[in-house]
Amino acid sequence: MTTLPSFRERVRRGNNGPIAWWLARYQVSIRHRGKDRLWRGLYRFFCRPSVKVVYAEHGLLSLEIDDLVQKEILTTGFYEPEVWDTLASFVNTNEVIWDVGAHVGSFAIRASLDARVSSIACFEPNPTTAQLLRRNIALNPHCRVTHVPMALGASVGTRQLYGADPQNIGLASLLPRDSEQGVAVNCSTVDDLVISGQCPTPTLMKIDVEGLEFEVLKGAKRTLEKGCIKAIVFEFEVKGIEIANPDLLHFLSRMGYVTRRIERPDGTITTRENFIAFKP
């Protein structure tokens, strides 16, 4: 586990202006009745300034701290650190990682700081989120991270991406939502990108695509059969603590993978949990 500097140190080393620093401190450190409503009003009044923080010791992230995940990173230093910690146990040398559903790049930037990782492809089709991702990639020129502006699924074509609550932009999904108009995005498959040579073959993957993880895996069937991918971390709905869809378990088992749940550090269990599938 990475030793975390204090909140003050993370923000101080980000070289923020006084307004961004004050808003970050107010968000994290000050408690009073009606604080959330007042803070959001002030954040909007000052045009939602981003806050730069030192991340994983040698990286930088620019955060929009009215978003759930980015606020968690500001407050604690990481978001779901157990996901990378688990996948890192399968890292050897010259690893190629695909981060499918890369959000603002917190997973990818952290992984790229590991010298054993040669490159990371970040798949993020949401135009709003992709802008934040590219900003964070630019802040870390020493990292070997590339943005791929498309979605992955079980087929190639154009699909509609439906937005999410502005306070949790990571919930954007290809799943239709009532009375909501989507934005057209390009969609491909793992197999198509590997076979065509558009992206280097992954050795490790992280998949977080809000309900379509199985589609992404189906689109990787030929690559999985060849045994190119050593381990995959993914999020999925659970029944109790088990994957809710037995077809997914059977699919991975046929590909030669063993699956287990990644426990959260605080022991909580939600409706969607992280899992790792790996070659034994």
C-alpha positions, 0 to 999 in steps of 0.5 A: 500500500502507498503511504499517503501524505496528509490532505494539506500536503497533497493540496499544497504540493498541487500549487493551487490558487487561494480560492481552490485551496480554500474551497478544498479545505472547506469541503474536507475539513469544516463541518456545520449545519447546511454546509453542503448547500452553502459549499455548492453555492460557493463552488458554482459562484467561483466557477467550479475551480479544479483542485490539483493534488499530489497523487500516489506520491509521484503523480498529479490529478486535477479534480472537480470536487463536486463529483462523488469519486473526485471528492473521495480522491481529494478527501482520502487520497484514492478511490477504491485503492483495493482495485489496483492493489489486487491487480498489481499482484499480477504485474510482472514486466512490460505489462499492457493495461486496458482501462475500460471506463477510465473516468478521470484517470485515477486508476490509470495514472496510479498504474502507470507509476509502476515501472513494470507497466509499459503502457495503458490504454484508457477507454473513455467515450463520455466527452465530458469525462474524457476532457477531464481524463485528457487534462490529467494525462497532460499533467503526468507527461512521464506516464505512459497513458493514452486516451482511446475515445470509444466505448467497448462492447460485444459488437462494433458500431455506433451507440448512444451514451446516456449521461449521469448525475453531474455529481457522479459523472462516472455513472454514464452508461450505454444502457438506455434511460427513460426520457433521456437523449444520449450522445452518439459514440463509437463502439468497438470490441477487444477482439476487433482492436487487437486483431486489427492492431489498433491497440496493443494486446492487453495483458491486464484489464480493468472494466467498469462500464456501469452494467455492460461488463459482460458485453465487454468480455464477450467482445474479448472472447478470442483474446481470452481464449488465447490466454493473452490476458492474465487477470481482469478486475471488473465491477458487477451486480451481486446477489449476497456476495456472489455475482448475480449472473451465473452466465458470466461465471460460466463464461469466464470459467470456460475461458480458464479463469478463476473469479473471486470478490475483491473485499473493500478495506472497510468491509462494506458490501454494496449492490455492485462489487469488484471482482478479479478473474485470473488464470490460476 
